[in-house]
Amino acid sequence: MVRIQVLGLGNRQHRQLSNNLMAALASIGLRADVEQVTDVDDILQLKVRSIPAIIYNGRIFFENGYTPTVEELREMLSAQAVEH
């Protein structure tokens, strides 16, 4: 199963990213184990440049502090699903 970690501090931007991700997953019918990572120490151990960010099966995406749209997430998820 696909493992996705959503990194953030639980603020508005993090919640928006989580909501967009869930909508994107539903729109393409992809089942995933989605984990919310909100502990600062855990986030630091994952070595992302900024938050919010997404880690898809160990690969970091959207770590530039930008909240991607549902469409952008759908495109990323679809591309990753084809690779795996």
C-alpha positions in Angstrom: 0.0 0.0 0.0 1.1 3.5 -0.7 2.4 5.4 2.4 2.0 9.2 2.5 3.2 11.4 5.3 1.8 15.0 5.5 4.3 17.2 7.4 3.1 20.3 9.2 2.3 21.9 12.5 -1.5 21.5 12.2 -2.0 25.1 11.1 -4.3 26.3 8.3 -1.8 25.6 5.5 -1.2 22.0 6.8 -4.9 21.3 7.1 -5.5 22.7 3.5 -2.7 20.4 2.2 -4.3 17.4 4.0 -7.8 18.2 2.6 -6.4 18.7 -0.9 -4.5 15.4 -0.6 -7.6 13.5 0.5 -9.6 15.0 -2.3 -6.9 14.1 -4.9 -6.7 10.5 -3.6 -10.5 10.1 -3.7 -10.7 11.6 -7.2 -8.3 9.0 -8.7 -9.4 6.1 -6.4 -6.0 5.6 -4.9 -5.9 4.0 -1.4 -3.1 5.1 0.8 -2.0 5.0 4.4 -1.9 8.7 5.2 0.0 9.8 8.3 -0.1 13.3 9.8 3.4 14.2 11.1 3.1 17.2 13.4 5.9 16.7 16.0 8.7 19.1 15.3 11.4 16.5 16.2 9.9 14.0 13.8 9.7 16.6 11.1 13.4 17.6 11.6 14.4 13.9 11.4 12.8 13.7 7.9 15.1 16.5 6.7 12.6 18.5 4.7 13.5 22.1 3.8 10.2 23.6 4.8 6.7 22.7 5.7 4.0 21.8 4.9 5.4 19.0 2.8 4.4 15.5 1.6 6.5 12.4 1.6 5.2 9.7 -0.8 6.8 6.3 -0.2 9.9 8.0 1.2 10.2 10.6 -1.6 9.7 14.3 -0.6 7.3 16.5 -2.6 6.1 20.0 -2.2 8.5 21.1 0.5 8.7 24.7 -0.6 6.0 26.0 1.8 3.6 26.1 -1.2 0.2 24.4 -0.8 -0.5 22.5 -4.0 -4.0 22.4 -5.5 -6.1 19.2 -5.7 -5.2 19.0 -9.5 -1.4 19.4 -8.8 -1.6 16.6 -6.2 -3.7 14.4 -8.5 -1.0 14.8 -11.2 1.8 13.9 -8.7 -0.1 10.9 -7.3 -0.9 9.6 -10.8 2.7 10.0 -11.9 4.0 8.2 -8.8 1.4 5.4 -9.2 2.7 4.7 -12.7 6.3 4.6 -11.5 5.4 2.0 -8.9 
